[in-house]
């Protein structure tokens, strides 16, 4: 279920970025159509690079959060004299 929500958010972000970039590209030249190959390619190109930058930032953040050395092992518990078995000698 969580993967579906994450995937839906990712697709929504990609489409929103691509649509915004396509609209900005079309507004620069009135002779370009919103469904032209150049406009759509530009929109998805921008979306790819923006999402790649977000992924790289996430990878860098994850790398920074890794521990550089393993955690110290806990010391073994010391048995108390009251709980040690008595010798029968």
C-alpha positions in Angstrom: 0.0 0.0 0.0 2.8 2.5 0.9 4.6 1.8 -2.4 1.4 2.6 -4.3 1.1 5.9 -2.5 4.7 6.8 -3.0 4.5 5.9 -6.7 1.4 8.0 -7.1 3.1 11.0 -5.5 6.1 10.5 -7.8 4.1 10.3 -10.9 2.0 13.4 -9.9 5.2 15.3 -9.2 6.7 14.3 -12.6 3.6 15.2 -14.5 3.2 18.5 -12.7 6.8 19.5 -13.3 6.6 18.4 -17.0 3.3 20.3 -17.5 4.6 23.5 -16.0 7.8 23.4 -18.0 5.9 22.6 -21.2 3.5 25.5 -20.6 6.5 27.9 -19.9 8.2 26.7 -23.1 5.0 27.2 -25.2 4.5 30.7 -23.7 7.9 31.8 -25.0 6.9 31.4 -28.6 3.3 31.7 -29.8 4.0 29.6 -32.9 4.8 26.5 -30.8 1.9 24.2 -30.0 1.5 22.6 -26.6 1.4 19.2 -28.2 4.4 19.7 -30.4 7.3 17.3 -30.0 9.7 20.1 -29.0 7.5 21.4 -26.2 6.7 18.0 -24.7 10.3 16.9 -25.0 11.4 20.0 -23.2 8.8 19.5 -20.4 9.8 15.9 -19.7 13.5 16.8 -20.0 13.1 19.4 -17.2 11.1 17.0 -15.1 13.8 14.3 -15.5 16.5 16.6 -14.3 14.5 18.0 -11.4 13.6 14.5 -10.2 17.2 13.3 -10.7 18.4 16.2 -8.5 15.9 15.3 -5.8 17.0 11.7 -6.0 20.7 12.7 -5.7 19.9 14.9 -2.7 18.1 12.0 -1.1 21.1 9.7 -1.7 23.5 12.3 -0.3 21.3 12.8 2.8 21.2 9.0 3.3 24.9 8.7 2.9 25.4 11.4 5.5 23.1 9.7 8.0 25.1 6.4 7.8 27.3 5.6 10.8 31.0 5.6 9.9 31.8 2.9 12.5 29.7 0.1 14.0 28.1 0.7 17.3 30.0 -0.7 20.3 29.0 -4.1 21.4 27.4 -4.2 24.9 29.5 -5.7 27.6 28.5 -9.2 28.7 26.4 -9.3 31.8 28.3 -10.2 34.9 26.8 -13.1 36.9 26.1 -12.3 40.5 27.5 -14.5 43.2 24.0 -15.3 44.5 23.1 -16.9 41.2 26.3 -18.9 40.7 25.9 -22.7 41.3 27.7 -24.0 44.4 30.4 -26.5 44.1 29.7 -29.8 45.8 33.3 -30.6 46.7 
